[in-house]
Every structure is written in C-alpha cells, then in structure tokens.
Amino acid sequence: MKRNVRTAERLLLAGYGLILLFMFIQDLVPLGQLNDIAAVKMENSTTGLIITTLIGVIQIMMLIGLSLLFIGKHYPIWAKLWLIIHPSCILAGAIWSWWIPYLTGINAEAKIERYTAMFGDTHAFLPTMNGIVPNTLHTFFHFTLLCCIVLTIYICITDHKSKHSNHSTIQENRKHG
C-alpha cells in the first residue's frame, strides 16, 4: 500500500531530528556561546552525562521510530496516545524545571546556583527573572518540542481524513485499472 506522507508528518520528523541532534550535542560538543560543556562537566559526572544523554536519545528515537512506522498511514489509537502523551511528559518536565521557576520563582532558589554554574556563560535572549534565565539552546529545544506536540495533535485529529483519502484513491484506481 502506498503511503500518503503529509507535510505535517515531514515537519514532525524534522522537529524530532533537531531534538535528537540537541540530545547528542548539548553536553558533548562545544557550540560557542550556546553551551558550556566544561561547566556542565564540572556539575555532572561523566557517567551521569552519558546516562542522561542515552535516556533522552532513546526517548526521541522511540518517538521517531513510532512516527516512521505509521507515517503516511492510519495511526492506531494507542500510537496516537503515545505520540501525544510521551513528548507532553517530556515538555512538562522542561516546564517544571525551567519555566515555572523562571516565570513564578517557585523552586527557583534551588536551581539558581546550579543553572548559573552550567548555563551562566551561555547565550540567552530572555531577561533574567527570579535569578535564572533559560538559555537559547534550551529555549529552542523546548519550543521545538512544543511544535512537535502541536504537529502530532494536528496529525492525529486529521488522520481520519488521510484514511478516507487513501480509501478514495484506492477506489479510483480500481475504477480506472
């Protein structure tokens, strides 16, 4: 059966590709002012960094794999739920870790010293609030993850239309073939 790959699905995979790249390089590859790998290594053990990187990479690879399994086809309900809930939990963790302390000050005191040590010399375009500021690299990651969630919701909501259009195409081909 021919797959009807939609633009939203391509964009979703591109977004997850960017996130996967982020997971691989954020703590391992120097990116000028976007990261400070020496500072991150001072705050984390090498084993801890490897484990954290692997957990992130495996999660994103699972989302990419599941997306590729059904790309251009009808997504079963379990896949739709997984593709929405899993990245939403990742984003919820990012919101709890970065944005709630930043915007409200809740739990900010516990993060100020650590975040300043790891990210204080990295580029940020937002002003410092409550003693912390999400740096540009993490802000880009969080925004990309949000876009992937929105794209997934769109794909899931419009999935029935692609199923019906595939069915119509098959019937058209039978009439003419």
C-alpha beads as a LAMMPS data file, in Angstrom:
LAMMPS data file: protein, C-alpha beads

177 atoms
176 bonds

1 atom types
1 bond types

-500.0 500.0 xlo xhi
-500.0 500.0 ylo yhi
-500.0 500.0 zlo zhi

Masses

1 110.0

Atoms # bond

1 1 1 0.000 0.000 0.000
2 1 1 1.332 3.380 -0.970
3 1 1 1.856 5.811 1.867
4 1 1 0.376 9.278 1.710
5 1 1 3.041 11.187 3.651
6 1 1 1.751 14.585 4.670
7 1 1 3.769 17.764 5.135
8 1 1 2.896 17.785 8.836
9 1 1 4.475 14.339 9.199
10 1 1 7.630 15.504 7.440
11 1 1 7.802 18.560 9.702
12 1 1 7.283 16.345 12.750
13 1 1 10.207 14.130 11.778
14 1 1 12.364 17.187 11.079
15 1 1 11.493 18.565 14.522
16 1 1 12.348 15.301 16.230
17 1 1 15.543 15.163 14.176
18 1 1 16.532 18.576 15.583
19 1 1 15.691 17.421 19.100
20 1 1 17.742 14.253 18.608
21 1 1 20.664 16.366 17.437
22 1 1 20.198 18.570 20.514
23 1 1 20.249 15.489 22.761
24 1 1 23.500 14.254 21.239
25 1 1 25.432 17.518 21.206
26 1 1 24.156 19.721 24.049
27 1 1 26.636 18.447 26.640
28 1 1 29.296 16.913 24.392
29 1 1 30.079 19.265 21.507
30 1 1 31.246 22.853 22.060
31 1 1 28.896 25.291 20.330
32 1 1 30.460 28.601 21.266
33 1 1 28.133 30.703 23.402
34 1 1 25.238 28.262 23.009
35 1 1 26.683 25.824 25.553
36 1 1 29.460 25.483 28.093
37 1 1 30.453 21.829 28.181
38 1 1 33.277 22.429 30.667
39 1 1 30.809 23.967 33.152
40 1 1 28.319 21.146 32.626
41 1 1 31.090 18.585 33.251
42 1 1 32.002 20.385 36.487
43 1 1 28.427 19.935 37.736
44 1 1 27.827 16.382 36.445
45 1 1 29.782 13.154 36.379
46 1 1 30.722 11.666 33.015
47 1 1 28.579 8.622 33.831
48 1 1 25.658 10.883 34.722
49 1 1 26.006 12.806 31.452
50 1 1 26.153 9.582 29.428
51 1 1 23.081 8.152 31.177
52 1 1 21.130 11.392 30.785
53 1 1 22.115 11.612 27.105
54 1 1 21.146 7.982 26.468
55 1 1 17.769 8.387 28.177
56 1 1 16.983 11.455 26.051
57 1 1 18.252 9.872 22.829
58 1 1 16.323 6.628 23.390
59 1 1 13.105 8.533 24.110
60 1 1 13.372 10.632 20.954
61 1 1 14.406 7.629 18.844
62 1 1 11.297 5.792 20.088
63 1 1 9.121 8.723 19.006
64 1 1 10.854 8.879 15.619
65 1 1 10.552 5.108 15.175
66 1 1 6.855 5.091 16.029
67 1 1 6.263 8.048 13.710
68 1 1 8.112 6.271 10.880
69 1 1 6.146 3.079 11.471
70 1 1 2.852 4.824 10.722
71 1 1 3.933 7.760 8.560
72 1 1 1.575 8.174 5.650
73 1 1 -0.824 5.581 7.084
74 1 1 -3.629 5.486 9.606
75 1 1 -2.330 5.804 13.182
76 1 1 -3.958 3.390 15.646
77 1 1 -5.320 4.978 18.823
78 1 1 -2.512 3.568 21.003
79 1 1 0.110 5.166 18.721
80 1 1 -1.747 8.483 18.723
81 1 1 -1.887 8.454 22.511
82 1 1 1.788 7.520 22.844
83 1 1 2.896 10.177 20.342
84 1 1 0.976 12.863 22.257
85 1 1 1.438 11.791 25.891
86 1 1 5.139 10.856 25.827
87 1 1 6.502 14.152 24.446
88 1 1 3.972 16.059 26.569
89 1 1 5.512 14.465 29.664
90 1 1 8.972 15.494 28.471
91 1 1 7.721 19.046 27.928
92 1 1 6.020 19.042 31.345
93 1 1 9.399 18.179 32.878
94 1 1 11.046 21.044 30.994
95 1 1 8.306 23.431 32.085
96 1 1 8.661 22.314 35.713
97 1 1 12.463 22.520 35.589
98 1 1 12.895 25.744 33.626
99 1 1 9.791 27.794 33.017
100 1 1 7.918 27.626 36.335
101 1 1 10.992 28.690 38.342
102 1 1 11.795 31.330 35.726
103 1 1 8.296 32.802 35.460
104 1 1 6.968 32.337 39.002
105 1 1 10.007 31.904 41.227
106 1 1 8.641 28.589 42.523
107 1 1 11.641 26.343 43.271
108 1 1 13.956 28.932 41.686
109 1 1 16.220 29.217 44.729
110 1 1 17.060 25.519 44.475
111 1 1 18.111 25.955 40.832
112 1 1 19.875 29.325 40.750
113 1 1 23.345 28.130 41.747
114 1 1 23.350 25.031 39.537
115 1 1 21.844 26.762 36.481
116 1 1 24.183 29.729 36.847
117 1 1 27.188 27.407 37.068
118 1 1 26.191 25.380 33.982
119 1 1 24.475 27.989 31.830
120 1 1 25.570 31.380 33.203
121 1 1 28.063 31.923 30.382
122 1 1 25.772 30.732 27.601
123 1 1 23.698 32.910 25.291
124 1 1 20.210 33.856 26.426
125 1 1 17.895 36.328 24.749
126 1 1 15.373 36.474 27.590
127 1 1 15.917 38.663 30.657
128 1 1 16.930 37.081 33.949
129 1 1 13.929 36.564 36.234
130 1 1 13.897 35.065 39.695
131 1 1 17.651 34.556 39.441
132 1 1 17.614 32.298 36.372
133 1 1 17.164 32.515 32.627
134 1 1 16.511 29.732 30.113
135 1 1 19.428 29.827 27.678
136 1 1 18.912 29.996 23.930
137 1 1 19.717 26.332 23.258
138 1 1 17.206 25.052 25.829
139 1 1 14.577 27.578 24.735
140 1 1 14.967 26.353 21.148
141 1 1 14.668 22.728 22.336
142 1 1 11.521 23.448 24.375
143 1 1 9.918 25.393 21.525
144 1 1 10.732 22.644 19.010
145 1 1 9.253 20.019 21.344
146 1 1 6.092 22.114 21.707
147 1 1 5.855 22.393 17.904
148 1 1 6.230 18.603 17.611
149 1 1 3.380 18.089 20.082
150 1 1 1.137 20.534 18.200
151 1 1 2.001 18.825 14.887
152 1 1 1.236 15.424 16.389
153 1 1 -2.146 16.607 17.647
154 1 1 -2.886 18.000 14.181
155 1 1 -1.806 14.728 12.536
156 1 1 -3.955 12.706 14.925
157 1 1 -7.023 14.915 14.501
158 1 1 -6.768 14.900 10.701
159 1 1 -5.766 11.219 10.470
160 1 1 -9.270 10.112 9.533
161 1 1 -9.180 12.420 6.517
162 1 1 -5.981 10.833 5.209
163 1 1 -7.504 7.380 5.774
164 1 1 -10.569 8.350 3.747
165 1 1 -8.486 9.994 1.023
166 1 1 -6.379 6.812 0.758
167 1 1 -9.590 4.768 0.512
168 1 1 -10.913 7.098 -2.214
169 1 1 -7.637 6.824 -4.131
170 1 1 -7.798 3.019 -3.985
171 1 1 -11.399 3.049 -5.258
172 1 1 -10.426 5.488 -8.046
173 1 1 -7.550 3.225 -9.091
174 1 1 -9.860 0.186 -9.164
175 1 1 -12.317 2.023 -11.427
176 1 1 -9.592 3.046 -13.880
177 1 1 -7.415 -0.061 -13.638

Bonds

1 1 1 2
2 1 2 3
3 1 3 4
4 1 4 5
5 1 5 6
6 1 6 7
7 1 7 8
8 1 8 9
9 1 9 10
10 1 10 11
11 1 11 12
12 1 12 13
13 1 13 14
14 1 14 15
15 1 15 16
16 1 16 17
17 1 17 18
18 1 18 19
19 1 19 20
20 1 20 21
21 1 21 22
22 1 22 23
23 1 23 24
24 1 24 25
25 1 25 26
26 1 26 27
27 1 27 28
28 1 28 29
29 1 29 30
30 1 30 31
31 1 31 32
32 1 32 33
33 1 33 34
34 1 34 35
35 1 35 36
36 1 36 37
37 1 37 38
38 1 38 39
39 1 39 40
40 1 40 41
41 1 41 42
42 1 42 43
43 1 43 44
44 1 44 45
45 1 45 46
46 1 46 47
47 1 47 48
48 1 48 49
49 1 49 50
50 1 50 51
51 1 51 52
52 1 52 53
53 1 53 54
54 1 54 55
55 1 55 56
56 1 56 57
57 1 57 58
58 1 58 59
59 1 59 60
60 1 60 61
61 1 61 62
62 1 62 63
63 1 63 64
64 1 64 65
65 1 65 66
66 1 66 67
67 1 67 68
68 1 68 69
69 1 69 70
70 1 70 71
71 1 71 72
72 1 72 73
73 1 73 74
74 1 74 75
75 1 75 76
76 1 76 77
77 1 77 78
78 1 78 79
79 1 79 80
80 1 80 81
81 1 81 82
82 1 82 83
83 1 83 84
84 1 84 85
85 1 85 86
86 1 86 87
87 1 87 88
88 1 88 89
89 1 89 90
90 1 90 91
91 1 91 92
92 1 92 93
93 1 93 94
94 1 94 95
95 1 95 96
96 1 96 97
97 1 97 98
98 1 98 99
99 1 99 100
100 1 100 101
101 1 101 102
102 1 102 103
103 1 103 104
104 1 104 105
105 1 105 106
106 1 106 107
107 1 107 108
108 1 108 109
109 1 109 110
110 1 110 111
111 1 111 112
112 1 112 113
113 1 113 114
114 1 114 115
115 1 115 116
116 1 116 117
117 1 117 118
118 1 118 119
119 1 119 120
120 1 120 121
121 1 121 122
122 1 122 123
123 1 123 124
124 1 124 125
125 1 125 126
126 1 126 127
127 1 127 128
128 1 128 129
129 1 129 130
130 1 130 131
131 1 131 132
132 1 132 133
133 1 133 134
134 1 134 135
135 1 135 136
136 1 136 137
137 1 137 138
138 1 138 139
139 1 139 140
140 1 140 141
141 1 141 142
142 1 142 143
143 1 143 144
144 1 144 145
145 1 145 146
146 1 146 147
147 1 147 148
148 1 148 149
149 1 149 150
150 1 150 151
151 1 151 152
152 1 152 153
153 1 153 154
154 1 154 155
155 1 155 156
156 1 156 157
157 1 157 158
158 1 158 159
159 1 159 160
160 1 160 161
161 1 161 162
162 1 162 163
163 1 163 164
164 1 164 165
165 1 165 166
166 1 166 167
167 1 167 168
168 1 168 169
169 1 169 170
170 1 170 171
171 1 171 172
172 1 172 173
173 1 173 174
174 1 174 175
175 1 175 176
176 1 176 177
